[in-house]
Amino acid sequence: MTQDIWHLTAHGVVQGVGYRAACLERATALGLTGWVRNRTDGTVEVMAAGPIERLEALREWMQKGPPAARVSRVDAKTGEGPFDRFDRFDWLPTA
């Protein structure tokens, strides 16, 4: 499987609706490593590493999010660094 690192940003009503917790749960279930955090601009930011098919599944999930979320869009770009830089999927403080 081809591995990659993706930097994803969810826009819309994505804070205060359980988005980070649900994203962490989904990414962990997919076997991805990396992190999720709120941004002070109201977005949720994700850095995820793993097989491209699983990254795509996370991106698709992020476009919907948990039931209370109202996602307007998810921006995706290639992340930086080695694939093995993360050992699990974490919840980071707001940045």
N, C-alpha and C positions, 0 to 999 in steps of 0.2 A: 504494500500500500504506500502511496505517495504521501509524505508528511508535509505539513506546512504550519505556519503561524499566521493567524488572522487577527487584525485589530478591528473591532466592530463597535459602532456607536448607535444606540437606539434613541430615537427622538419621539416626542409626543408626551402623553401622560404615562410616564414610566417610573416615577418616584412616588413613594407612599402607597404603592399598590401591590407590594410583594414581588416586584419584578426581579430584584437581585437574588433573593432567596430561591425563587423558582428557576432562575437562570443557573445558579450554582447547582441546584439539584439536577437540572436537565444536562448540563455539561458533564457533571460527574457520572450520570447514567450513560452518557455517550462515551465515557472513557477518555475525555479530554483533560488537559492540564492547562493552567493559566490562572486568571483572576477576573473578578467583576467588581465594579465600584460605581457609586454615584458620582456625578460631576456637579460642580457648583452652578453650571449653566442649565441644569435640569435634565440632562441626558444620563444614560447609563452606558458605561464604557466597559468593554470586554477585550481581553487579550487571551486568545485560546490557541493551543497547539495540539496537533494530532492528525489523523488521516483526513484527507480532503473531503471524503464522503461524509464523515462525522462533523466536520466544520460546517459543511453545507447544511446538514440537518440542524445544527445549532442556529445558524443564520435564519433558516426557515422558521424555527420555533420563535426566535427573537422578533420576527415580523408580526407575530400574534401576541406573544407574551402570556402572562396569566390572565384570568377572566376580567379583572378590573382595569387592566392596562388598555390604553388606546394609542397604539404605535402608529406614528405617521410615516416613519421610514427607518431603515437600518443602513448605515453607511458601512462599507467593508473595504479594507485595504490590506495589503500584506504587512504583517508584523515584522519586527526585527529580532535578531539573535538566534542562537542555536535552539533546535527543537527540544533538547533535553534540559533547558534552563529552568523548567518548572517540574516539581515532583508531585503536585496535586492541583486541584482547582480551589482557589481561595476567594474570600470576600475581603476586599481591602477597604480602608477608610475613604471617605469622600475626598476628592482632590479638586 
